[in-house]
């Protein structure tokens, strides 16, 4: 075999070893974060998303108690699914960041998304190293003045990287919805998938319905948190306004390893 051929084989072997290491690392990370042997520490980093005075004033009033509903929601849902761990997530406050996280590309593409994913993961690692606090998951909370931003870009939660970038309104009127969105994106980081149709934003039946066995089916009164909306009529759903109007459905519980198998239709969740 020629020297060039040997070099090519060595290069392929090296790349395969890298891919294997990355895959193994991803599997180990998923196992570690969804073994639920201890609470996952979640660092919350407020960020002024638009540089506005309204966002700055709102952020100045935030503290850990501002997000207590999120911990309570997960504790209640964990108890429903008989999770042995009482507190799945422990929220801690990180410092207010002056630097915006890298934004996803305006036009989606495979290469663009890969490049952005690597860039934001590097950025988040640098923030954790330089500013802390120590955490399993990082959530970057970008606040915007609703007067100038009546509609926000979609928020993101990444399982690869264990981080979220959440776009929120800097107003007390939307505090309940903000916490629901944070919880939604936090669940993405531990493996939960969306339960709504991206073309219509309508919850997908049955996994996107909080009570898919309800009779009559509509209107529903709660939202499955990974759908975010409450179906009220055929082709119509309203946004849940707080975590009090949401729950974690069985499909989501299965994805984050709170369930070992889906219960049969009409059955209640049983302890392991």
Buried (B, 14 or more C-beta within 10 A) or exposed (E): EEEEEEEEEEEEEEEEEEEEEEEEEEEEBBEEBBEBEEBBBBBBBBBBBBEBEBBBEBBEEBEEEBBEBBBEBBBEBBEBBEBEBEBBBBBBBBEBBEEBBBEBEEEEEEEEEEBBBEBBBEBBEEBBEEEEBEBBBBBBBBBBBBEEBEEBBEBBBBBEBBBBBBBBBBBEEBBBBBBBBBBBBBBBBBBBEBBBEEEEEBBBEBBBBBBBEBEEBEEBEBBBBBBBBBBEEEEEBBEBBBBBBBBBBBBBBBBBBBBEEBEEEEEEEEEE
